[in-house]
Amino acid sequence: MRIGVLGAAQIAPAALINPAKANPDVVVGSVAARDVERAKEFATKHGINRVHDSYEAMIADPDVDAVYIPLPNGLHGRWTRAALEAGKHVLCEKPFTANAAEAREVADLAAKSDQVVMEAFHYRYHPFALRAEEIIAAGELGTLRRVDVAFCFPLPRFSNIRYDYALAGGATMDAGCYAVHMLRTFGGSTPEVVSAHAKLRDPLVDRAMTAELRFPEGHIGRLRCSMWSSDLLRISVNVVGDRGELRVLNPVLPHVFHRFSVRADGRNRVERFPRRPTYAYQLDAFAAAVLRGEPVPTTPEDAVENMTVIDSIYRAAGLPVREPC
């Protein structure tokens, strides 16, 4: 599978280029950027053979089978649609689109195609996530009572595009999309938003968000996310049932460090997982889906569910949903 990188983004080496070096099914063969000189520098640094002078040229290249999209949030939907219309498979960075309506448009287009479209929630492909689902599904924790997820990190440079409303920025779009996805994954379904409260960077953009949610089965969810708040660094999942509790420290990058602990029926244990990067597992899954038709969990339909919750959180907090660029 020959992949082109749409944008010389900082995340691309960790998320795609480095894992591809160890994956015999994948070649990262080209890159495009708005600034062709930047694309050339990026290509030279990372050993990429071909440079395109526009996103359109990349997507039109017959030697590109799939496109990786690490562009700003508000551009994800536009270029995923363009890639699909050109017959390319897509690995799109989270969040999938600017809002749920746009996610539905992309999902409908993907459903009519033969292409694989996958949202890049890399944590979802790591063994810890599969193990957590297994423990919950086996009933080891009993009936679920509560799922708490926090994803807080400091980003005090307010000129960063993640704070730009015009590019579909905000803490809930950036860190919060992970938190929402983890609530859904480990909570077992898609919850309804009960309430939400934002701390603002400006009148339209949240720098932090808290939300209370309720699952159809009756258990509750709590979400905290921020790019600048008193919770400078907090990345965790806590799943509580009537028989036990699962705690995961650093579910986003467990290969850097993690703690996975289970308390059930009065006994405590800690489980450990490989140091192999989440991104490597994600690329394995994307290649398997494209080359062998294997299923993936982070589909366009899954993305519609996630974006629906994000939109509901913004509305509950009195903020507008994000708009595509």
C-alpha positions as CSV (number, residue, x, y, z in Angstrom):
1,M,0.0,0.0,0.0
2,R,1.5,3.3,-1.1
3,I,0.5,6.2,1.2
4,G,0.7,9.9,0.6
5,V,0.9,12.4,3.4
6,L,-1.5,15.4,3.0
7,G,0.3,18.1,4.8
8,A,3.8,18.2,6.4
9,A,2.4,18.0,9.9
10,Q,4.4,17.4,13.1
11,I,2.3,14.3,14.0
12,A,3.1,12.5,10.7
13,P,6.5,11.0,11.7
14,A,5.2,9.4,14.9
15,A,1.8,8.5,13.5
16,L,2.8,7.1,10.1
17,I,6.3,7.5,8.8
18,N,8.2,5.8,11.6
19,P,5.7,2.9,12.0
20,A,5.8,2.4,8.2
21,K,9.5,1.7,8.3
22,A,8.8,-1.5,10.2
23,N,5.7,-2.5,8.2
24,P,6.4,-4.5,5.1
25,D,2.9,-3.8,3.8
26,V,3.3,0.0,3.7
27,V,5.4,2.5,1.8
28,V,5.1,6.3,2.5
29,G,6.0,7.5,-1.0
30,S,4.9,11.1,-1.3
31,V,4.0,14.3,0.6
32,A,2.1,17.5,-0.3
33,A,2.0,20.8,1.5
34,R,0.7,24.3,0.8
35,D,4.3,25.5,0.9
36,V,6.2,23.3,-1.6
37,E,9.6,24.2,0.0
38,R,8.4,22.9,3.3
39,A,7.2,19.7,1.7
40,K,10.6,19.3,0.1
41,E,12.4,19.8,3.5
42,F,10.0,17.3,5.1
43,A,10.5,14.7,2.3
44,T,14.3,15.0,2.6
45,K,14.3,14.7,6.3
46,H,12.0,11.6,6.3
47,G,13.2,9.8,3.1
48,I,10.1,10.4,1.1
49,N,10.7,10.2,-2.7
50,R,8.0,12.3,-4.2
51,V,6.8,15.9,-3.4
52,H,3.6,17.3,-4.8
53,D,3.0,21.1,-5.0
54,S,-0.7,20.9,-4.0
55,Y,-3.1,18.7,-2.1
56,E,-5.1,18.2,-5.4
57,A,-2.0,16.9,-7.2
58,M,-1.4,14.3,-4.4
59,I,-4.9,13.0,-4.5
60,A,-4.8,12.8,-8.3
61,D,-1.5,10.8,-8.3
62,P,-2.2,7.2,-9.6
63,D,0.8,6.0,-7.6
64,V,-0.9,6.8,-4.3
65,D,-3.3,4.2,-3.0
66,A,-4.2,5.8,0.3
67,V,-4.0,9.3,1.9
68,Y,-3.1,10.2,5.5
69,I,-4.8,13.4,6.5
70,P,-3.2,15.2,9.5
71,L,-4.5,18.7,8.5
72,P,-6.3,21.1,10.9
73,N,-9.7,19.8,12.1
74,G,-11.8,22.0,9.9
75,L,-10.2,20.6,6.7
76,H,-10.6,16.9,7.5
77,G,-14.0,16.4,5.9
78,R,-13.2,18.4,2.8
79,W,-10.1,16.4,1.9
80,T,-11.5,13.0,3.0
81,R,-14.3,13.6,0.5
82,A,-11.8,14.6,-2.2
83,A,-9.7,11.5,-1.5
84,L,-12.8,9.3,-1.7
85,E,-13.9,10.8,-4.9
86,A,-10.4,10.1,-6.4
87,G,-10.7,6.5,-5.3
88,K,-8.2,6.7,-2.4
89,H,-8.3,5.0,0.9
90,V,-8.2,7.4,3.9
91,L,-6.6,7.4,7.3
92,C,-7.9,10.6,8.8
93,E,-6.6,12.2,12.1
94,K,-9.1,12.8,14.8
95,P,-11.6,14.5,15.1
96,F,-13.0,13.0,11.9
97,T,-14.8,16.2,10.8
98,A,-15.8,19.6,12.2
99,N,-19.2,18.4,13.3
100,A,-21.7,15.6,13.2
101,A,-23.5,16.8,10.0
102,E,-20.3,16.8,8.1
103,A,-19.3,13.4,9.5
104,R,-22.6,12.0,8.2
105,E,-21.9,13.4,4.7
106,V,-18.5,11.7,4.7
107,A,-19.9,8.5,6.1
108,D,-22.6,8.3,3.4
109,L,-20.0,8.9,0.7
110,A,-17.7,6.3,2.2
111,A,-20.6,3.8,2.3
112,K,-21.1,4.2,-1.5
113,S,-17.4,3.5,-2.2
114,D,-15.1,0.5,-2.0
115,Q,-12.5,2.5,0.0
116,V,-11.4,2.1,3.6
117,V,-11.9,5.2,5.7
118,M,-10.6,5.0,9.2
119,E,-10.4,7.6,12.0
120,A,-7.0,7.7,13.7
121,F,-7.9,6.9,17.3
122,H,-4.7,5.0,17.6
123,Y,-5.2,4.1,21.3
124,R,-8.1,1.9,20.1
125,Y,-5.8,-0.5,18.4
126,H,-3.4,-1.1,21.4
127,P,-3.6,-4.4,23.3
128,F,-4.6,-2.5,26.5
129,A,-7.8,-1.3,24.9
130,L,-8.7,-4.8,23.7
131,R,-8.0,-6.2,27.2
132,A,-10.1,-3.5,28.9
133,E,-13.0,-4.4,26.7
134,E,-12.5,-8.1,27.4
135,I,-12.6,-7.5,31.2
136,I,-15.7,-5.4,31.0
137,A,-17.5,-7.7,28.6
138,A,-16.7,-10.7,30.8
139,G,-18.5,-9.1,33.7
140,E,-15.5,-9.0,35.9
141,L,-16.4,-5.5,37.2
142,G,-20.1,-6.5,37.5
143,T,-22.8,-4.1,36.3
144,L,-21.3,-0.8,35.3
145,R,-22.0,2.2,37.5
146,R,-19.7,4.9,36.2
147,V,-17.1,5.7,33.6
148,D,-14.7,8.7,34.2
149,V,-12.3,9.9,31.5
150,A,-9.8,12.7,31.8
151,F,-7.6,14.1,29.1
152,C,-5.9,17.3,30.2
153,F,-2.6,18.6,29.0
154,P,-1.0,22.1,28.9
155,L,-0.9,24.1,25.7
156,P,-0.3,27.7,26.8
157,R,0.6,29.0,23.4
158,F,-2.7,30.5,22.5
159,S,-1.7,31.3,18.9
160,N,-1.7,27.5,18.2
161,I,-4.3,26.4,15.6
162,R,-5.9,24.2,18.2
163,Y,-7.4,27.3,19.7
164,D,-8.6,28.7,16.3
165,Y,-12.4,28.5,15.9
166,A,-12.1,29.1,12.1
167,L,-10.1,25.8,12.0
168,A,-12.6,23.9,14.2
169,G,-10.5,24.2,17.3
170,G,-11.2,23.9,21.0
171,A,-10.3,21.6,23.8
172,T,-13.3,19.4,23.3
173,M,-12.3,18.9,19.6
174,D,-8.7,18.1,20.4
175,A,-8.4,16.4,23.8
176,G,-12.1,15.9,24.3
177,C,-12.6,13.8,21.2
178,Y,-10.4,11.2,22.8
179,A,-12.3,11.4,26.1
180,V,-15.7,11.0,24.3
181,H,-14.4,8.1,22.3
182,M,-13.1,6.4,25.4
183,L,-16.3,6.9,27.3
184,R,-18.1,5.2,24.4
185,T,-15.6,2.4,24.0
186,F,-15.4,1.5,27.7
187,G,-18.9,2.5,28.6
188,G,-20.3,0.1,26.0
189,S,-22.6,2.5,24.1
190,T,-23.1,6.1,23.1
191,P,-24.2,8.3,26.1
192,E,-26.5,11.2,26.2
193,V,-25.1,14.6,27.4
194,V,-26.8,15.7,30.6
195,S,-24.8,18.9,31.2
196,A,-21.5,20.6,30.2
197,H,-19.5,23.5,31.4
198,A,-16.7,25.2,29.5
199,K,-13.8,27.4,30.5
200,L,-13.2,29.8,27.6
201,R,-10.2,31.0,25.7
202,D,-12.4,33.4,23.9
203,P,-16.2,33.6,23.4
204,L,-16.3,30.8,20.9
205,V,-13.4,28.5,21.9
206,D,-13.1,26.3,25.0
207,R,-9.8,25.8,26.7
208,A,-11.3,23.2,29.1
209,M,-14.6,21.3,29.3
210,T,-16.4,19.2,31.9
211,A,-19.5,17.1,31.0
212,E,-21.9,14.8,32.7
213,L,-23.4,12.0,30.6
214,R,-25.8,9.1,30.9
215,F,-25.7,5.8,29.1
216,P,-28.8,4.1,27.8
217,E,-28.1,1.2,30.2
218,G,-28.3,3.6,33.2
219,H,-24.7,4.1,34.2
220,I,-23.2,7.6,34.1
221,G,-20.2,9.1,32.4
222,R,-18.0,12.0,33.4
223,L,-15.6,13.8,31.1
224,R,-12.8,16.3,31.8
225,C,-10.6,17.7,29.1
226,S,-8.4,20.7,28.8
227,M,-5.6,22.4,26.9
228,W,-5.1,25.0,29.7
229,S,-6.6,24.7,33.2
230,S,-5.8,23.9,36.8
231,D,-5.6,20.2,35.7
232,L,-2.3,20.7,33.9
233,L,-1.8,17.0,33.2
234,R,-4.3,14.3,33.8
235,I,-4.8,11.4,31.3
236,S,-6.8,8.5,32.7
237,V,-9.8,6.2,32.4
238,N,-11.7,4.8,35.4
239,V,-14.5,2.2,34.9
240,V,-16.5,1.4,38.1
241,G,-18.9,-1.5,38.4
242,D,-20.8,-3.0,41.4
243,R,-18.1,-5.7,41.7
244,G,-14.9,-4.0,40.8
245,E,-13.0,-1.2,39.2
246,L,-10.6,-0.8,36.3
247,R,-8.1,2.1,36.3
248,V,-5.8,3.0,33.4
249,L,-3.2,5.7,33.6
250,N,-2.2,7.2,30.3
251,P,-4.5,5.4,27.9
252,V,-3.6,7.7,25.0
253,L,0.2,6.8,24.8
254,P,0.5,3.6,26.8
255,H,3.7,2.7,25.1
256,V,5.4,5.7,26.7
257,F,4.2,4.7,30.2
258,H,1.0,3.2,31.6
259,R,-0.5,1.6,34.6
260,F,-3.4,-0.8,34.1
261,S,-4.9,-2.0,37.4
262,V,-8.0,-4.1,38.2
263,R,-9.8,-4.5,41.5
264,A,-12.5,-7.2,41.4
265,D,-14.1,-9.3,44.2
266,G,-11.7,-7.9,46.7
267,R,-8.5,-8.7,44.8
268,N,-6.1,-6.3,43.1
269,R,-3.8,-6.9,40.2
270,V,-1.7,-4.9,37.7
271,E,-1.4,-5.9,34.0
272,R,1.4,-4.8,31.7
273,F,1.5,-4.4,27.9
274,P,4.1,-4.1,25.2
275,R,6.0,-0.9,24.6
276,R,5.2,-1.1,20.9
277,P,3.7,2.2,19.8
278,T,-0.1,2.6,19.5
279,Y,0.5,4.0,16.0
280,A,2.2,0.8,14.8
281,Y,-0.9,-1.2,15.8
282,Q,-3.1,1.4,14.1
283,L,-1.1,1.2,10.9
284,D,-1.2,-2.6,11.0
285,A,-5.0,-2.4,11.2
286,F,-5.3,0.1,8.3
287,A,-3.1,-2.0,6.1
288,A,-5.0,-5.1,6.9
289,A,-8.3,-3.4,6.1
290,V,-7.1,-2.1,2.8
291,L,-5.1,-5.1,1.6
292,R,-7.2,-8.0,3.1
293,G,-10.6,-6.5,3.9
294,E,-10.3,-6.9,7.7
295,P,-12.7,-4.8,9.8
296,V,-11.7,-1.9,11.9
297,P,-13.6,-0.3,14.9
298,T,-13.0,3.4,14.1
299,T,-15.2,3.6,11.0
300,P,-17.0,6.6,9.6
301,E,-20.2,5.4,11.3
302,D,-18.4,5.3,14.6
303,A,-17.1,8.8,13.9
304,V,-20.7,10.1,13.4
305,E,-21.5,8.8,16.9
306,N,-18.5,10.5,18.3
307,M,-19.1,13.8,16.6
308,T,-22.7,13.7,17.7
309,V,-21.7,13.6,21.4
310,I,-19.1,16.4,20.8
311,D,-21.7,18.6,19.2
312,S,-24.1,17.9,22.1
313,I,-21.4,18.9,24.7
314,Y,-20.9,22.2,22.9
315,R,-24.6,22.9,22.8
316,A,-25.0,22.0,26.5
317,A,-22.2,24.3,27.3
318,G,-23.8,27.2,25.4
319,L,-21.2,27.2,22.6
320,P,-21.7,26.8,18.9
321,V,-20.6,23.6,17.1
322,R,-17.6,23.9,15.0
323,E,-17.9,24.5,11.2
324,P,-15.9,23.2,8.3
325,C,-13.3,25.5,6.6
